[in-house]
Amino acid sequence: SPRLEVIFKWNQTLSTGNEDYCIKQEYLICEDYKLFWVAPRNSAELTIIKVSSQPVPWDFYINLKLKERLNEAFDHLCSCYQYQDGCIVWHQYINCFTLQDLLQHSEYITHEIAVLIIYNLLTIVEKLHKAEIVHGDLSPRSLILRNRIHDPYDCNENNQALKIVDFSYSVDLRVQLDVFTLSGFRTVQILEGQKILANCSSPYQVDLFGIADLAHLLLFKEHLQVFWDGSFWKLSQNISELKDGELWNKFFVRILNANDEATVSVLRELAAEMNGVFDTTFQSHLNKALWKVGKLTSPGALLFQ
């Protein structure tokens, strides 16, 4: 197989053998991988690729295991190309607007959009944990907004709002039970110094804290801050001022105090609780909010940000 470095031509194009792609933007640069937005030479349809210097396409492996263990196509839009000096994981996906991008436009994040995103995250992570996979980095940069968000006409698909595009920190507990440390998860690094981490008895709990942190970012525009009140871990922020504060209070108390419970059942319970608010009034407010976000996430708007 050819070397990865030679398929990146100097004029910012990339050839997979079947088609040439133009590299539109370098989206994320990490130690041993990069994420790029690319488009076919004669098209405006953006998609994301992950170029890694690691010989083992870990994202592809995780996707494969999820498909095997869940007996469903967890992500049939993911393919992989291997080279002598690395690999490319290809997400055939037309929207490249991430949760990180949405957080830059916080005025668009209504209560309904926050509920939709967290509901989706709960259902996705439930599937991961059912397959004995811990994600370990549920950060805004690795979550892409799917059809339900960038296509407001795609109504009633409330479980189609998010997609994970980066499994770099993920662990397969079926085969890696003894070869990782909690401090290796990026979520743990982000929440470093939080006393609740000392309470973390299972790697699965790391993802619960990751979801709580994302919810906190959506609602308060800052990372999770908690304190121990003698009985429970609670938010330092005042939840009572939020729209439907009671829903969020129950959510945070439950997700932060799961302790040794099986996370699959905790996640399922929380998702059912969130799903319970999707009535017609909620749906109407959600569709209006999504219409505004839809304009923000069009490919043209993305490239000229």
Protein Blocks (a to p, Z undefined) as FASTA:
>chain_A
ZZfklmpcfkopacehjaccddfbdfbdcfkbccdddddfkbcbdcdddddfbfblfklm
mmmmmmmmnopafblmbccdddfkbccdddddfbfcdfklmmmmmmlmcfklmmmmmmmm
mmmmmmmmmnopaekpacfklpccdfklmmmklghilmlmbccfbfklgccfklmmmmcc
fklpmklmmmgoiaklmmpmbfklmmmmmmmmmmmmmmnopacddddehjaccdfbdfkl
pghklmmmmmmmmmmmnmmacfklmmmmmmmmmmmmmcfklmmmmmmmmmmmmmmmgmkl
mmmZZ
